[in-house]
């Protein structure tokens, strides 16, 4: 977002208008080490607003967690898995920028061929603040600018070796007295929480101040230097998003029983979690959706208290309103900090949320997107090859939109900032096409849920009423079910077949129209098989970006107005009245005035290029002639187009 627009948005937020987006105050950014200075552009204004940059090498070799902040300055680091004092290295983090940061050649932050993750927190009211102070001995009260009562505070003496990272957390309750200000826990160890009056002087923090006891205010050596990192807890008082009314960060506790999953309701889907057992020893888990929090699979984990390499285990699942602590965790109390997935506002440009890319030649290939991909559908253009759909929520599990097959596994690497990578294979991918989506409000959402066999509602984060939904049972051989608003809440189509619409069955959508927060599924195993894993793709219209619509065939050329200004790059059309293919057209292969290259999403047929069904039109697209696929007289057609 341009700096001028950010300033206007921030000003509007303070006046009750649009607030900041979570993507403007927090970033998980993955990068490959080069051994040479490189700038990381994550669109977080560190030089102007201030903040924290936390960097960890994901690979083996004992890479510590390096914390850099704008209060102590560039090149100065402390490590959360150690008790060492502040260190200085002019080749670590060398600059805080208006749109990210720069790292030098140091192995710690830029080891050649290494994989790194960075988490950036911008100083922002009701999200994050940093306070530095010099110890004077005894207890004292310090001012902060968080603008709300902190949910978690992390304090480190950075001038002396051997000092722990001390944590206040609103969810800690050692003595059952509901007074976390009398307790504490260490970030750099696996120790359980303890009763520690010397940490916070038994004084609860407020929206303007926090208190430290003698243990965190030492005058040792003339006064120890401290840094305090303050994290907010939004409780229906967040001031983020288009209407300045959305929460983006929560700190809480979980009572968990081994052998059972525990669902945590945050009111939002998180993108980043830090979780620690507070009632006994255990690591500080760090997971995020960029490295992979996989629903129904293994998650990529790091530990804030350890320099261990990234590992994988089935620890967490995401839901549309929170997360699930999986059954393998022991019976104990856990504390957490969760940060919301963004963006919070509808997209303004289709290129920010949709991309088309032709695959490379045989072997490893990378589909280039220009943004973090949430869903990719790809397939061959020369025949016999099926389509494959992968999404970030389920990781390396795929479905085939043109078959009834259950889910299978094949490696898809989503932990890239602007692409999806597939491993080396014996296949030749030079004739493959990739279509890629990013989830965004009012545009596109993905929901993974478990079926119950009984009619139920399913929460979603589309932020608008879904106009089209594709639903598939991942666990069983079933057809893909399609809901479309133009056909009504009893109608459904099969994405993997040519069938005309079926319109009188209540067991798909329970004869209930979806809302901006939930959709309803009936008793059909296709959409709600008991204990089955289900996936739903939700689509809606965003002015100038996407259009979900319908039209009546005329038998002669007609223009389909989507509200675009430069025509459609992607068009999917289905004749709902009669049996025919799901025609798939895009500008990369050619939407031209003449014969177009098109595929059928329900078929393995080779790409056809000897017909003229769709022509370009500035406001959307034009359908040509009278073929039953796109324009038979009086037939009803549904379509999905992206600018």
PyMOL commands that set and color helices and strands:
alter all, ss='L'
color gray80, all
select helices_A, chain A and resi 3-14+22-24+46-49+107-110+180-182+197-200+214-216+220-222+350-352+525-528
alter helices_A, ss='H'
color red, helices_A
select strands_A, chain A and resi 26-32+38-41+51-57+65-69+76-79+87-88+93-97+100-103+115-122+128-134+140-143+150-157+165-169+183-186+194-195+209-212+225-232+249-256+262-265+270-277+284-288+299-303+311-313+316-319+322-325+332-340+354-358+365-368+375-380+387-391+397-399+408-409+412-413+419-422+432-437+444-450+456-459+468-473+481-484+493-494+518-521+533-539+546-552+558-561+570-575+582-586+596-600+608-611+614-617+620-623+636-642
alter strands_A, ss='S'
color yellow, strands_A
deselect
rebuild
show_as cartoon
